Amino acid sequence: MTLEPVTLQDRHVVLEPLTLDHIAGLERAAADGELWNLRVTYVPPPGAMHAYVEKALAMQATGEALPFAVRDQRDGAVVGSTRYYDFNPEVPRILIGYTWYAASRQRTHVNTACKLLLADHAFDALGCAAVGWETDILNTRSQQAIERLGAHRDGVLRQHKRRHDGTIRDSVEYSIIASEWQVLRAKLAAKLKR
């Protein structure tokens, strides 16, 4: 089983396979809130989006990741990016990450809709036994967002990765397993209807 580019959509968002054509929209999204100033997640600064997209596409070419541009159905704007990565077809298990949204789209329907589409596809189309997330221990907003999805906090990987500023972070690990998904899916769908 391999990760193949796919478009995922509902009435809230469209997750489009990332291409170089998304660069201008991603630059506008990153400028909304000057997201490149965040310490706890990497969002490319002005002039670096092309390299960011090329690196994501290189990861896709080697089967390491499946990156998406996120488009808000309300106005058609590209509002951020997310991806599948670290796919282990032997389990199968996959991580969702590299996620960032324009400041004006944070704490809106966008994150819930994206995670619902990505988890649905992972469990239903890819047959995953588990879907996971990992985030910087300092990124409490991300931890809260993942916990609102109903994900289980699995633990902390100490001294796990380097941040873009060169410091070493601890990573908080979360997961949802297949047997939990239908109940959590129904809760997330109800949340989106509100």
Secondary structure by P-SEA (a helix, b strand, c coil): ccccbbbbbccccccccccccaaaaaaaaaacccccccccccccccccaaaaaaaaaaaaaaccbbbbbbbbcccccccccccccccccccbbbbbccccccccccccaaaaaaaaaaaaaaaccccccccbbbbbccaaaaaaaaaaacccccccccccccccccbbbbbbbbbccccccaaaaaaaaaaaac
